Amino acid sequence: MVVLEGKVALVTGGSRGIGRAIVEALAEEKMNVVFTYVRGVQQADELERTYSNVRAVQADAGASDGHRATVDQVAGTYGGLHVLVNNAGIAEVMWPQDPRYGEASTRSHAVNCEGTAKYTDAALDVMKKAGSGDVFVMSSIAATLAKSMAGAPPEALPPFSMSPYVETKLWAETFTEETATALRDGGFDVRCRVLHPELVKTDLGLYLAGEFARMASEKTGQQITPDMMAAQMVGMTPSQIFWEPKEIGQQVVHLLKNPDLATVNQAAWNKGEYRTK
């Protein structure tokens, strides 16, 4: 079993939601955890007060630079970097013909794609020199659903748009696969793995349910509430449950302790297939 105590992790977007749950899960394994945040100063302070081995850094994944400086600061302070979790992300959804779509797409790609790539490049430089490491990239059930619906006729598609959010998550899947392949081909003992949570009880998850409900109501002429949409979204997922953030944190820990696993299948996790006695 891999021992995590004393190792160093950087979690982007770690003050709230899934990111916070990952920070807490790693901290409870006695890792040294640094997380970035943009908003949520109160939540960041609370995490630092709760865990002596957790530190917060205010940094925007969507900024044009500063990613390498953050990674180098963490590695310099703690003598290395063993884990990077690319969790920072924004979710904007609208119909592609919406006049705001271009700006929303630019913002989404800056944070979800460019920020992830920049943090990953900087972290890999540190990990390759050290000879080992783990990088995680956050995708979403949205990417899985988009792949399954590719080529479907309009009448078979849901009455809402997942773009431009889903575009960034499809990118995350491809980026992870290409990065992992390059690491294997290069002979590095560094893993790059993707996480694709289903619907999770976070501000982001509830926001998506609300936006999808609004779009579906406008398109169908029916009154669809966010709760109704959340139930519909859960019904579209393999596991058929509304996940708690802490379970995603537990999955990251499980993957770190089991480096041979490519990722966690949500439905299999829900059935207990990953749990050992």
TORTORBA-109319 format. One record per residue (C-alpha): x, y, z. Coordinates in pm, whole numbers, plus 32768, in hexadecimal, padded with zeros to 4 digits. Example, Ala and Ser with C-alpha at 12.3 -4.5 7.8 and 13.67 -1.06 7.14 Angstrom:
84CE7E3E830C;85577F9682CA;
END
This chain:
800080008000;808081587FA3;80C3823980D0;8047839D80A2;80B1843481EE;81AB854D81C1;817C856B804A;812A86B87FA7;7FF087097EDF;7F75883B7E22;7DFD88507DEA;7D7D89677D0C;7C2D89FE7D66;7C30895F7EBC;7B648A437F9B;7A0A89C07F40;794C889A7EAF;7A0887707E24;7B5588237E4B;7B1D885A7FBC;7ABD86ED7FEA;7BFE86817F3D;7CCD876C8018;7C2C86DA8150;7C59857280DE;7DCB85A78095;7E01866A81D7;7D69855082A0;7E6D846A8204;7F6E855182A7;7FE885DD815C;806487438142;7F5587E8806E;7F5D89397FC3;7E2689AE7F0D;7DDA8AD67E31;7CA18BA77E3B;7C168CE47D9B;7AE68D2B7E71;7A808C8E7FB8;7B758D3480A5;7AA88CC681D2;7AA78B5C8161;7C1C8B67811E;7C618BF18279;7B858AE68312;7C4789CF8269;7D928A5D82DF;7D0E8A758444;7C878912843C;7DBE886A83AD;7F1E88C68416;7FA1881C82DA;7ECF88EE81E8;7F2E8A3B814C;7E688B1E8062;7EEE8BED7F40;7E168CE97E88;7E4D8CA57D17;7D728CA77BE1;7D938B7D7AF6;7D0B8C5979E0;7E1F8D5D7A01;7F1A8D8278E7;803E8D2379C6;809E8CCE7B2D;805E8B577B15;81CB8AF47B10;821A8BE67C28;81108B427D02;819789E57CBA;82FD8A527CF9;82958AFA7E3F;81F389B87EBC;831588DD7E4E;841289CC7EE3;835E89E98030;832688758062;844D87E67FA5;838287517E8B;822B87177DF6;819485BB7DE5;802A85FD7D82;7F7686FF7CAD;7DFB87027C9E;7D7A87E37B89;7C27882F7C20;7BFE89A47BDE;7AEB89E07AE4;79C08AAF7A81;78788A3C79E9;77BF8B1778F6;76AD8A787825;75D98B147712;75618ADA75B2;767C8B0774B3;75B18C167402;75A78CE77540;765E8E3274FF;77208DFE7642;77A18CAB75D2;78EF8D1E7545;79578DD27683;78DD8CB3775E;79A28BBB768D;7ADD8C8D76A9;7AB98CA77824;7A728B347848;7B9C8AC97777;7C848BB9782E;7C378B1A797F;7BD789B47930;7CCB89717816;7DE98A69780C;7E068A797987;7E0B890079A0;7F1588E47893;7FF289ED7932;7FE089577A90;801E87FD7A02;814D88677935;81EA890E7A64;819F87EA7B4C;822486E97A56;8372879D7A46;8393876F7BBE;831086087BC1;83E985917AA1;8521860D7B51;84B4855F7C91;8463841F7BD7;82F883F57C40;81AC84A57C6C;803884AC7C2C;7F6A85A57B64;7DED85A47B60;7D13865E7A68;7BA886A67AB9;7AB1864479AC;793B860D79DC;781785297992;77C086397896;78DB85BD77B7;7864845477D6;770084B8777A;7776858E7658;7837846875C8;770B838275EA;7628847D753C;771484D1741E;765E84B372D3;7507848A7371;73E0853372BF;7366867D7357;722C85DE73E6;730384ED74B1;73D286007552;737A869976A6;72C787EB76A0;73F988A7771C;755E88F176B3;769288827775;7777896176A6;78708A0276CC;78AC89457813;78A187F0776C;79A0885B7667;7A9F88997778;7A5887487816;7A7D869176CC;7BC9874876AF;7C2586CC780C;7BEE856277A1;7CCE8589766E;7DD786507727;7DEF85487838;7E0D842B7740;7F1884DA7674;7FDF854177A8;7FCD83E4783F;8042834876F7;8167843A76DC;81D083EC7841;81C382757804;827E829176BB;838483677765;83BD82627872;835583487990;82BE82BD7AD0;81C083D67ACF;804D83987A9D;7F4A847E7A03;7DE6840D7A47;7C8D84997A0C;7B7084BF7B03;7A0F84CC7A7A;791784FE7B97;77A484E47B59;76B385E57BEF;774386587D3E;769987237E51;776488607E26;771989C87DC8;778B89757C68;76AF88427C4E;758089037CC7;75D28A227BDB;75D689347AB3;7489889E7B1C;73F589FB7B32;74798A6979DF;740889297934;72B0894F79D3;72978AB4794F;72FA8A4F77ED;7216891F77ED;70F089F07868;71258AEF7755;714689E67647;7026890476AE;6F388A05773C;6F1889347876;6F7089A879D6;70A388DC7A32;713989257B87;72A988F97BE3;724687D57CC6;718F872D7BA8;72BA87617AC5;73AE86DD7BCA;72DE85A07BE3;72DB85817A67;745385B57A56;749084AB7B60;73B783C17A94;749F83F0796B;75D083747A2B;7647820C7A50;7643820F7BCD;74EF82BB7BF0;7553837C7D28;759A84E47D8E;76FF84D27E0E;7793856F7F46;78D786347F0D;799185688013;796B84317F3D;7A3284D17E25;7B4185267F22;7B4483BB7F90;7B6C834F7E28;7CA484257DFC;7D3C83867F31;7CE0822D7EAE;7D8782717D60;7EC282F17E0B;7ED581B57ED8;7E9480E07DA4;7F74816C7C90;7F1980557B9D;7DB080D07B84;7D7281AE7A57;7C4A82617AF6;7B15821D7BCA;79D781A27B27;78C382567BE2;77BF81447BC6;78B7803B7C38;792181157D5D;77B581407DC2;778A7FC67DC4;78B77F9F7EA8;798C7EEB7DA8;7AC47FB57DFF;7AAC7F897F74;7B947E94801D;7B657DEC816E;
END
